[in-house]
Amino acid sequence: MAAALAQSLIVSLLLTLALEELFALVWGLRGRDLKLVFLINLLTNPLAVSAHFALCRLWGLPEIPVVPVIESLVVLTEGVCCRSLGEKIRHPWAFALAVNLFSYGTGVLLQAIL
């Protein structure tokens, strides 16, 4: 079980970092704001993956209510960080929502085809 969590943490973090940095570049973020997105994901991704693992795999809760709650908390956290710490992030709340929809959706799509 620990190996499954470790693999999930590593794959999810690497994929999230790559996707969200790419999205941030397309959004127009540069310099310090790109570093901020990277650091935010180092904080939120392992917590989200661990919470999902604990709630769904260990406790057996259904994914339908768990995933939206976790992802909403991630968007909220990232939006607060982008708004308060970002230098030139246009529409930080929209960015936080869009970047997470993109990375989560891409992850779901990749799981479906792999």
C-alpha positions as CSV (number, residue, x, y, z in Angstrom):
1,M,0.0,0.0,0.0
2,A,2.9,2.4,0.8
3,A,4.5,1.7,-2.6
4,A,1.2,2.5,-4.3
5,L,1.0,5.8,-2.5
6,A,4.7,6.7,-3.2
7,Q,4.2,5.9,-6.9
8,S,1.0,8.0,-7.0
9,L,2.7,10.9,-5.2
10,I,5.7,10.9,-7.6
11,V,3.8,10.5,-10.9
12,S,1.1,13.0,-9.9
13,L,3.6,15.6,-8.7
14,L,5.8,15.4,-11.8
15,L,2.8,15.4,-14.2
16,T,1.2,18.3,-12.3
17,L,4.4,20.4,-12.3
18,A,4.9,19.9,-16.0
19,L,1.3,20.6,-17.0
20,E,0.8,23.5,-14.7
21,E,4.1,25.2,-15.6
22,L,3.2,24.8,-19.3
23,F,-0.3,26.2,-18.7
24,A,1.2,29.1,-16.7
25,L,3.6,30.0,-19.6
26,V,0.6,30.0,-22.0
27,W,-1.3,32.2,-19.5
28,G,1.6,34.6,-19.7
29,L,3.3,34.0,-16.4
30,R,7.1,34.6,-16.2
31,G,9.9,34.8,-13.7
32,R,8.8,34.9,-10.1
33,D,5.2,34.0,-10.9
34,L,6.3,30.8,-12.6
35,K,8.4,29.9,-9.6
36,L,5.3,30.6,-7.4
37,V,3.2,28.2,-9.4
38,F,5.9,25.6,-9.0
39,L,6.1,26.1,-5.2
40,I,2.4,26.2,-4.8
41,N,2.2,22.8,-6.5
42,L,4.9,21.4,-4.2
43,L,2.5,22.3,-1.3
44,T,-0.9,21.4,-2.7
45,N,-0.3,18.3,-4.9
46,P,1.2,16.0,-2.3
47,L,-1.5,17.0,0.2
48,A,-4.3,16.4,-2.3
49,V,-2.9,13.1,-3.4
50,S,-2.5,11.9,0.1
51,A,-6.0,13.1,1.1
52,H,-7.5,11.3,-1.8
53,F,-5.5,8.1,-1.1
54,A,-6.5,8.1,2.6
55,L,-10.2,9.0,2.0
56,C,-10.9,6.7,-1.0
57,R,-8.4,3.9,-0.7
58,L,-8.0,3.5,3.0
59,W,-11.4,4.6,4.3
60,G,-13.4,3.5,1.3
61,L,-15.2,6.8,0.7
62,P,-16.6,7.2,-2.9
63,E,-14.7,9.4,-5.2
64,I,-17.7,11.4,-6.4
65,P,-17.9,13.6,-3.3
66,V,-14.3,13.4,-2.3
67,V,-12.6,14.6,-5.5
68,P,-14.7,17.8,-5.9
69,V,-14.1,18.8,-2.2
70,I,-10.3,18.1,-2.5
71,E,-10.0,19.9,-5.8
72,S,-12.1,22.9,-4.5
73,L,-9.7,23.2,-1.6
74,V,-6.7,23.1,-4.0
75,V,-8.2,25.8,-6.2
76,L,-9.0,27.9,-3.1
77,T,-5.5,27.6,-1.7
78,E,-3.8,28.3,-5.1
79,G,-6.1,31.2,-5.7
80,V,-5.2,32.8,-2.4
81,C,-1.5,32.2,-3.0
82,C,-1.7,33.6,-6.5
83,R,-3.7,36.7,-5.4
84,S,-1.5,37.5,-2.4
85,L,1.9,36.5,-3.6
86,G,1.8,36.8,-7.4
87,E,3.4,39.8,-9.0
88,K,1.6,40.0,-12.4
89,I,-0.9,37.1,-12.4
90,R,-3.9,38.4,-14.3
91,H,-7.2,37.1,-12.8
92,P,-5.6,34.9,-10.1
93,W,-8.9,33.1,-9.2
94,A,-9.6,32.3,-12.9
95,F,-6.0,31.2,-13.3
96,A,-6.3,28.8,-10.3
97,L,-9.5,27.3,-11.5
98,A,-8.4,27.0,-15.1
99,V,-4.9,25.5,-14.4
100,N,-6.4,22.9,-12.1
101,L,-9.2,22.0,-14.5
102,F,-6.5,21.6,-17.2
103,S,-4.1,19.5,-15.1
104,Y,-6.8,17.3,-13.4
105,G,-8.6,16.8,-16.7
106,T,-5.4,15.8,-18.5
107,G,-4.6,13.4,-15.7
108,V,-8.0,11.8,-15.9
109,L,-7.7,11.5,-19.7
110,L,-4.2,10.0,-19.4
111,Q,-5.5,7.4,-16.9
112,A,-8.3,6.5,-19.3
113,I,-6.0,5.9,-22.2
114,L,-3.1,4.2,-20.4
